[in-house]
Amino acid sequence: MGDEILPKIGILGSGKGSNFGAILRSIQSGDLPAQVSVVISDVEGAGILDLAAAHNIPAHFVAPGKFRARLDEEAESSCIRLLTEHGAQWVVLAGFMRVLKGAFLEAFPERIVNIHPSLLPSFPGLRAWEQACDYGVKYTGCTVHMVDRGIDTGTILAQEPVPVLDNDTPDSLHQRIQQSEWILYPAVLKALVSGRITIRGRNAFWKR
Ligand code: GRF
């Protein structure tokens, strides 16, 4: 299959990019029929940008502006412009630590996906693995969901449970959740870009 007909994915991340790494491995192994056309970070020098550059993928830092939890208008337009210039058909959040607002959602309606380290709707927001430890649940996990205006509230596409062990620390639990994420995220993206997931309101239906 030639590159030109593969669906293009734009990635947004703020951290080390291990999920992005898993997506790349899945593409390289021929399992995920897509190409990453651009990687954008709100954190200068983020690992995810280095990883993109090491794979010759356009990597851009966009200064987020004055807000702590979201992008300012200028940053938002820069991101939308970069994604559009690079032909991104899907926007994949991989550890992106800011909420996306209206303009973003309007530019990519039903085309923005996120992975969250808990079984939503339990434990939305920050440090979900620590919230799970503190609460004392026996199972947590990870969730891939569409992005809407809320925080981790969009339609759920897939979930993978992970047991909480008696001797878990927040860090050990987070590590095991991440291992599940590296399998789940590429698998969901594969189904999504291949048109095997239909979304109706809060429900996502998979064609196997
Ligand atoms: C993951 O745990 C993901 O669930 C959350 O942010 C983390 C990103 O990690 N949204 P990485 O940058 O992909 O390693």
Residues whose N, C-alpha, C, O or C-beta is under 5 A from the ligand:
A	BS01	GRF	G15 K16 G17 S18 N19 F20 A94 G95 I115 H116 P117
